[in-house]
Amino acid sequence: MPRFHCPLPLLPGHSCALPDEVARHAIGALRLRDGEAVTLFNGDGAEYDGVLETRGRGAAVQIGARREVSRESALRLTLVQGVSSGERMDLTIQKAVELGAAAIQPVLMRRTVVKLTGDKLERRRAHWQAVAISACEQCGRNVVPEVAPITDFMDWLRGPSPAGRLLLLDPEAETSLHRLGVPEGPVTLLAGPEGGFDPAERRAALAVGGISVRLGPRILRTETAALAALAAMQALWGDFA
């Protein structure tokens, strides 16, 4: 059944006009017709049955039952990802959401190729948030992970320490994920951009309690490394187990 994110109050028994972009996608791209069943979610953790009502070029949904359906992992994973170029970052965010990441923090690092300043920072963040929403529509999540404002990696390290375990992806590390015990709380994963971490960044991450881990003997691309690690952690400690 088609799923749509509708960031509005959703009240069973009432009609909700869909935002223009959502309506265009439903009617234009998916070619849904009046009376077809759809599912809405607004990020409150539930999903809502509905029936589409076409209104010219617009659309509304007659909202039915509210259903409490959680597809969130008990393992809270935060991805701190060095900004990568082109479609690589889009892919990373999309798949991180599918793999259950609860939050995503993009960071600018010394080896980041793409240059983002001024208004471009917020425009790119908003684009990535839209990617996360689209991924939730596809994978069935009813809680949308936040894509936090882009910040400098060293500034992020100087901020409040993340709760739980802090892991640093490093192909030269001696420790692998399966050698670590089951975490008692959340896990924050640090993943570098193209070229990985600068030595000073690596030292700074370790100085605040980070643990270096490797993912096998091969060097992975930036768009592969974080996703492989998230999948491995879900398999070892999360809802893949």
C-alpha positions as CSV (number, residue, x, y, z in Angstrom):
1,M,0.0,0.0,0.0
2,P,1.4,3.5,-0.8
3,R,2.8,5.3,2.2
4,F,3.1,9.1,2.5
5,H,4.7,11.4,5.1
6,C,2.3,14.1,5.9
7,P,3.7,16.5,8.5
8,L,0.3,17.6,9.8
9,P,-2.0,16.6,12.7
10,L,-3.7,13.4,11.6
11,L,-7.1,12.9,13.2
12,P,-9.2,9.7,12.6
13,G,-12.5,10.5,11.0
14,H,-11.3,13.8,9.5
15,S,-10.1,14.7,6.1
16,C,-6.5,16.0,5.7
17,A,-5.4,18.0,2.6
18,L,-2.1,16.6,1.4
19,P,0.8,19.1,0.9
20,D,1.2,19.9,-2.8
21,E,4.4,17.9,-3.2
22,V,2.9,14.8,-1.7
23,A,-0.3,15.2,-3.8
24,R,1.7,15.6,-7.0
25,H,3.6,12.4,-6.2
26,A,0.5,10.5,-5.4
27,I,-1.5,11.6,-8.4
28,G,1.1,12.3,-11.0
29,A,4.0,9.9,-10.3
30,L,2.1,7.0,-8.8
31,R,-1.2,7.6,-10.7
32,L,-3.4,6.9,-7.7
33,R,-7.1,7.4,-8.2
34,D,-9.9,8.6,-6.1
35,G,-10.9,6.0,-3.5
36,E,-7.7,4.1,-3.3
37,A,-6.3,3.1,0.0
38,V,-3.2,4.7,1.3
39,T,-1.2,4.9,4.6
40,L,-0.1,8.2,6.2
41,F,2.4,8.9,8.9
42,N,3.6,12.2,10.5
43,G,6.5,11.1,12.6
44,D,4.5,10.5,15.9
45,G,5.3,6.8,15.8
46,A,2.0,5.6,14.4
47,E,0.5,5.1,11.0
48,Y,-2.9,6.0,9.7
49,D,-5.2,4.2,7.3
50,G,-6.7,6.4,4.7
51,V,-8.7,6.8,1.5
52,L,-7.5,9.1,-1.2
53,E,-9.8,11.9,-2.3
54,T,-8.7,13.7,-5.5
55,R,-9.4,17.4,-5.9
56,G,-8.4,18.5,-9.3
57,R,-4.6,18.8,-9.2
58,G,-4.6,18.4,-5.4
59,A,-5.6,15.6,-3.1
60,A,-6.8,14.9,0.4
61,V,-7.1,11.8,2.5
62,Q,-10.0,10.7,4.6
63,I,-8.3,9.4,7.7
64,G,-9.4,6.1,9.2
65,A,-7.8,4.1,12.0
66,R,-4.7,5.1,13.9
67,R,-2.4,2.1,14.3
68,E,0.5,1.9,16.7
69,V,3.2,0.2,14.6
70,S,6.8,0.4,15.7
71,R,9.6,-0.6,13.3
72,E,12.3,1.1,15.4
73,S,15.4,-0.8,16.5
74,A,16.0,-1.3,20.2
75,L,19.6,-0.5,19.4
76,R,19.8,3.3,19.1
77,L,22.4,4.1,16.4
78,T,23.6,7.5,15.5
79,L,25.7,8.0,12.3
80,V,28.2,10.8,12.3
81,Q,29.1,10.8,8.6
82,G,31.9,12.8,6.9
83,V,30.2,14.6,4.0
84,S,30.8,12.9,0.7
85,S,30.4,14.2,-2.8
86,G,27.7,13.7,-5.5
87,E,25.1,11.0,-4.9
88,R,27.2,9.2,-2.3
89,M,25.8,11.1,0.6
90,D,22.3,10.7,-0.6
91,L,22.8,6.9,-0.8
92,T,24.4,6.8,2.6
93,I,21.5,8.6,4.3
94,Q,18.9,6.6,2.4
95,K,20.3,3.3,3.4
96,A,21.2,4.4,6.9
97,V,17.6,5.1,7.5
98,E,16.6,1.7,6.0
99,L,19.1,0.1,8.3
100,G,17.6,1.7,11.4
101,A,19.8,4.7,12.2
102,A,18.0,6.9,14.7
103,A,19.8,10.1,13.9
104,I,22.3,11.3,11.3
105,Q,24.9,14.0,11.9
106,P,26.7,15.2,8.7
107,V,30.2,16.7,9.4
108,L,32.7,18.6,7.4
109,M,36.2,17.0,7.7
110,R,39.6,17.8,6.4
111,R,39.4,15.4,3.6
112,T,35.8,16.4,2.6
113,V,35.8,17.1,-1.1
114,V,32.6,19.0,-1.5
115,K,32.7,22.6,-0.3
116,L,29.6,23.9,1.5
117,T,29.3,27.3,3.0
118,G,26.5,29.9,3.8
119,D,23.1,29.1,2.5
120,K,24.3,25.9,0.8
121,L,24.7,24.3,4.2
122,E,21.0,24.5,5.1
123,R,19.8,23.7,1.5
124,R,21.9,20.5,1.5
125,R,20.7,19.5,5.0
126,A,17.0,20.1,4.0
127,H,17.7,17.9,0.9
128,W,19.1,15.1,3.0
129,Q,16.2,15.3,5.4
130,A,13.9,14.8,2.4
131,V,15.9,11.8,1.5
132,A,15.4,10.4,5.0
133,I,11.7,11.0,4.8
134,S,11.5,9.2,1.4
135,A,13.4,6.3,2.9
136,C,10.9,6.1,5.8
137,E,8.0,6.0,3.3
138,Q,9.7,3.1,1.5
139,C,10.9,1.0,4.5
140,G,7.9,1.5,6.8
141,R,9.4,3.5,9.6
142,N,6.9,5.8,11.4
143,V,9.6,7.9,13.2
144,V,11.7,10.1,10.9
145,P,15.4,10.2,11.9
146,E,16.7,13.8,12.2
147,V,19.4,14.9,9.8
148,A,21.1,17.4,12.1
149,P,22.6,20.7,10.8
150,I,26.0,20.2,9.1
151,T,28.9,21.1,11.4
152,D,32.7,20.9,11.5
153,F,33.9,17.5,12.8
154,M,36.3,18.9,15.3
155,D,33.6,21.3,16.6
156,W,31.3,18.3,17.0
157,L,34.0,16.4,19.1
158,R,34.3,19.5,21.3
159,G,30.6,19.4,22.0
160,P,28.7,17.3,24.5
161,S,29.9,13.7,24.6
162,P,27.5,11.2,23.1
163,A,26.0,8.7,25.4
164,G,27.0,5.1,25.2
165,R,29.6,3.7,22.9
166,L,31.6,5.8,20.4
167,L,33.0,3.8,17.4
168,L,35.5,5.0,14.8
169,L,35.7,3.2,11.4
170,D,39.4,2.7,10.7
171,P,40.8,0.1,8.2
172,E,44.0,0.0,10.3
173,A,42.3,-0.8,13.6
174,E,43.1,-4.0,15.4
175,T,39.6,-4.5,16.8
176,S,36.6,-5.7,14.9
177,L,32.9,-5.3,15.9
178,H,32.4,-8.9,16.9
179,R,35.1,-8.6,19.6
180,L,33.2,-5.9,21.4
181,G,30.6,-6.9,23.9
182,V,26.9,-6.1,23.6
183,P,26.5,-2.3,24.2
184,E,24.4,-1.4,27.3
185,G,23.2,1.8,25.6
186,P,23.3,3.7,22.4
187,V,26.1,3.6,19.8
188,T,27.5,6.5,17.8
189,L,29.4,5.5,14.7
190,L,32.0,7.9,13.1
191,A,32.6,7.4,9.4
192,G,34.9,9.4,7.3
193,P,34.5,10.9,3.8
194,E,36.5,10.0,0.7
195,G,40.0,9.4,2.0
196,G,38.9,8.7,5.5
197,F,40.0,10.4,8.7
198,D,42.9,12.8,8.8
199,P,45.4,11.6,11.5
200,A,44.6,14.6,13.7
201,E,40.9,13.8,13.5
202,R,41.5,10.2,14.4
203,R,43.6,11.2,17.4
204,A,41.0,13.7,18.5
205,A,38.2,11.0,18.3
206,L,40.2,8.5,20.3
207,A,41.0,11.2,22.9
208,V,37.3,11.6,23.7
209,G,36.8,7.9,24.2
210,G,36.3,6.6,20.6
211,I,37.1,3.0,19.8
212,S,38.7,2.2,16.5
213,V,37.2,-0.8,14.6
214,R,37.8,-2.3,11.2
215,L,35.5,-4.1,8.8
216,G,37.5,-6.9,7.5
217,P,40.8,-6.8,5.5
218,R,39.5,-4.7,2.6
219,I,39.3,-0.9,2.3
220,L,35.7,0.2,1.7
221,R,34.4,3.3,0.0
222,T,32.8,5.9,2.1
223,E,29.3,5.0,0.9
224,T,29.9,1.4,1.7
225,A,31.7,1.6,5.1
226,A,29.0,3.1,7.3
227,L,26.3,1.0,5.8
228,A,28.3,-2.2,6.3
229,A,28.9,-1.2,9.9
230,L,25.3,-0.4,10.6
231,A,24.2,-3.7,9.1
232,A,26.8,-5.6,11.1
233,M,25.8,-3.9,14.4
234,Q,22.1,-4.7,13.7
235,A,23.1,-8.3,13.1
236,L,25.3,-8.5,16.2
237,W,23.3,-6.4,18.7
238,G,20.1,-5.2,17.1
239,D,17.0,-6.3,15.3
240,F,18.7,-8.3,12.6
241,A,19.7,-10.9,15.3
